């Protein structure tokens, strides 16, 4: 994978990084930034409307979780070492390099920054 670009995903690690996996969502593309910290992002596609996906993540809110509803976008962060971040966006926000299917209505992006070894 070229750093900074969205491409097909590889590897078998947990792309949901501890967030609840959304039922029926399919992995669309991944990105790795090449700076400090490294940030790994995975975009999932859902045929469900954004409001339904947002409701799912509001219901899954746990301890040390912060939710911000920014109109079209819902952002979810957890206070953990790898700084996990999840966003729910309408399909119109698809990043370059990701090609959602015709039925896709919602994108779920999960990013995290693994701990830097000292």
QUIHU-V521653 format. One record per residue. RES is the residue in one letter. OMEGA is omega as a letter, one per 30 degrees, with the letter a starting at -180 (none if undefined). Layout:
BEGIN
RES OMEGA
RES OMEGA
END
This chain:
BEGIN
X l
X l
X l
X a
X l
X a
X l
X a
X l
X l
X a
X a
X a
X a
X a
X l
X l
X l
X l
X l
X a
X a
X l
X l
X l
X l
X a
X a
X a
X l
X l
X l
X a
X l
X l
X g
X l
X l
X l
X a
X l
X l
X l
X l
X l
X l
X l
X l
X a
X a
X a
X l
X l
X l
X l
X a
X l
X a
X a
X a
X l
X l
X l
X a
X l
X l
X l
X l
X a
X a
X a
X a
X l
X l
X l
X l
X l
X l
X l
X a
X a
X l
X l
X a
X l
X l
X l
X a
X l
X a
X l
X a
X a
X l
X l
X a
X l
X a
X l
X l
X a
X a
X a
X l
X a
X l
X l
X a
X l
X l
X l
X l
X a
X a
X l
X l
X a
X none
END
